[in-house]
Amino acid sequence: MQKTSIKITSEKLDLQDCYAFVEDDTCGGIAAFVGTVRNDTEGKEVKQLDFSTYKPMAIKEMQKIADLALEKFDIKKIAIHHAEGMLQIGAIPVIITTSSKHRKNAFLACEFAIDTLKETVPIWKKEYFSDGEVWVNAHP
């Protein structure tokens, strides 16, 4: 049985796909995190975001996060899907779903996965404003 679903795609992410992947009759809880493109950063109006990845390394790091979450939080399954390319306001750049026997583990694993992804995975975003643009979390 496959316990992880890892994906980076330029296609629209689908919450139902992630939910369906983690669904399991032995689990009493499914947690989901859906990141959305907001229209404001520190008071500046955001027009759109552009996500770039170093895909081979990003997939590898996302798999590490998933494997660690399975072990650390005793969850049944985890899906981590991330978008790449230009995204408009309201679009979804990331979805993480987890399932576990008890809800607390699903919540904790989901939070761990998004926090760790933002810290360690080589995915960069460029924010476009009405008066320019800036790379966020770009590594030197």
C-alpha positions in Angstrom: 0.0 0.0 0.0 1.3 3.4 -1.0 1.5 5.7 2.0 2.7 8.9 0.3 1.6 11.0 -2.6 4.2 13.7 -3.6 3.6 15.9 -6.6 4.9 19.2 -8.1 2.9 20.3 -11.1 2.0 23.3 -13.3 -1.6 21.9 -13.4 -4.3 23.1 -11.0 -4.1 21.3 -7.6 -7.1 19.3 -6.5 -8.1 19.0 -2.9 -10.4 16.0 -3.7 -7.4 14.1 -5.1 -5.4 14.6 -1.9 -8.4 13.8 0.3 -9.2 10.6 -1.7 -5.5 9.5 -1.4 -5.4 9.6 2.4 -8.9 8.3 3.0 -8.8 5.0 4.9 -11.4 2.9 6.8 -9.0 2.5 9.7 -8.7 6.3 10.2 -10.9 8.4 12.4 -9.3 11.7 11.2 -8.2 13.5 8.1 -6.5 16.9 8.3 -5.9 19.2 5.4 -3.9 22.3 4.8 -4.7 24.4 1.7 -2.5 27.3 1.0 -4.0 30.1 -1.1 -2.5 33.1 -2.9 -3.6 36.2 -0.9 -3.8 39.7 -2.3 -1.8 41.4 0.4 1.7 41.1 1.8 2.6 43.5 4.7 0.2 46.1 3.4 1.3 45.9 -0.3 -1.2 44.7 -2.9 -0.1 41.4 -4.5 -1.1 40.9 -8.1 0.2 37.3 -8.6 2.8 34.8 -7.5 5.3 32.9 -9.5 6.6 29.6 -8.0 9.9 28.1 -9.2 11.4 24.8 -8.1 14.5 22.7 -8.4 12.1 19.8 -9.0 14.4 16.7 -8.5 15.6 18.0 -5.1 12.2 19.4 -4.1 10.5 16.0 -4.7 13.2 14.3 -2.7 12.9 16.7 0.2 9.1 16.5 0.1 9.4 12.7 0.3 11.7 13.0 3.3 9.1 15.2 5.0 6.3 12.7 4.3 8.4 9.7 5.5 9.3 11.6 8.7 5.7 12.6 9.3 4.6 8.9 8.9 7.1 7.8 11.5 7.0 10.7 13.9 3.2 11.1 14.1 2.0 7.5 13.5 -0.2 8.6 10.6 -1.6 6.2 7.9 -1.1 8.3 4.8 0.1 11.8 3.6 -0.2 13.7 0.4 1.9 16.8 -0.3 1.2 18.5 -3.6 2.7 21.8 -4.7 2.1 24.0 -7.7 4.8 25.7 -9.9 4.4 28.6 -12.3 2.3 31.7 -12.2 -0.7 31.7 -9.9 -3.4 34.3 -9.5 -5.0 35.6 -6.3 -7.2 32.8 -4.8 -5.2 30.0 -6.6 -3.9 27.1 -4.5 -0.1 26.7 -4.4 0.0 23.8 -1.9 -2.2 21.1 -0.4 -1.2 18.7 2.3 -3.6 16.0 3.6 -2.9 13.5 6.4 -4.9 10.6 7.9 -4.6 8.9 11.2 -6.5 6.7 13.6 -6.9 9.8 15.9 -7.4 13.4 14.8 -4.6 14.9 16.8 -1.9 13.0 14.9 -3.4 14.1 11.6 -3.3 17.8 12.7 0.2 17.6 14.1 1.6 15.8 11.0 -0.1 18.3 8.7 1.3 21.3 10.6 4.8 19.7 10.7 4.7 19.0 6.9 3.8 22.6 5.9 6.3 24.2 8.4 9.1 21.9 7.3 8.3 22.3 3.6 8.6 26.1 3.9 11.9 25.8 5.6 13.7 23.0 3.6 12.2 22.4 0.2 13.8 24.3 -2.8 10.6 26.1 -3.9 10.9 29.8 -4.4 8.1 32.4 -4.9 8.2 35.8 -6.6 5.6 38.2 -5.5 4.3 40.7 -8.1 3.0 44.0 -6.8 1.6 47.0 -8.7 4.9 48.7 -8.3 7.4 45.9 -8.8 8.3 42.4 -7.7 10.4 40.6 -5.1 11.7 37.1 -4.6 10.7 35.6 -1.3 12.6 32.9 0.5 15.2 32.8 -2.2 18.4 31.0 -1.2 21.8 32.6 -2.0 
